[in-house]
């Protein structure tokens, strides 16, 4: 069945400017880290992407090794782009990343020019596109000169294979250095993608200040703390969940102390007339320096619940104080090694 996008799609969702650039992103963007590999039915993926776009979500975020298996989120997205979204390509912001392991050997990960540019070519081929809108260095590489990594991003933009350059999980210091190098090359740093949630607040320790000073946007991934900031784990570990699979969230992280904080946050959300997931996303967006919250979705219903969070990002002083008592570090930042340099 052919797809015609909803005519009122640009009245359904707010947009925010990325730093001092000309690019606006939806307040909530859709990430394809989970649920878009070969384990998920293609019709479910199609329904989620269609509904997202109909509701004003223009930004779809991928990486080279999203799946499973590696690369297949890009393959599946490319199919749906070709079958459903090709007429709307110029209305979409498509991003991909390279930095983590993708193929064997010394050139299949980290931040060398060889790896980044080869990975970008592979991503373009999998998706069947001539360019991506944003190409990210997915993590800081302590063994490659930052000038080389940023030079590769600059080359990607100058070649026309990417429109903008981004970084992910860089420390405040390395972010400042990256922005300076890219500025000198004539390719400004558009955006930083860090993990950020009520249980993982590391970016408040200087990174947001650097981004504001440098005019760089911020798109926060995992605002639901890998699913912990939902009601999913309040009564145990459901079969098939991330914690049950010991994936990006492990059962050792579900301590009773952490769950007590999550239950308290759930009560605050209920008082606000929101689900816990909605409040977690709204809270992430309370800071104007955050351009967008990046969420996943396994169903259309879950997507709609998450997107509704963009309509309620104001918090009273009492609500913030109550949240701060329970929005504590929970040891779930599995990406901290990249931002420790």
Protein Blocks (a to p, Z undefined) as FASTA:
>chain_A
ZZdddfklmmmbccddehjbfbdcdfbdcdfkgopamkbcfklmmmmmmmmmmnopabdc
ddfkbccdehklmmmmmmmmmmmmmmmmmmpccddddfbafbgcjklgcjbfklmmmmmm
mmmmmnopabdfbdcdfbdcfkbcfklmmmmmmmmmmnopafbdcdehiafklmmmmmmm
mmmnopacfbdcddddfklcklmnommmmmmmnopacddehklgnolaccklmnoccehi
aklnopmbcfklmcfklmmmmmmmmmmmmmnopafklmmmmmmmmpmklmbacdddfbfk
lmmmmmmmmmmmbccfklmmmmmmmmccehlafklmmmmZZ
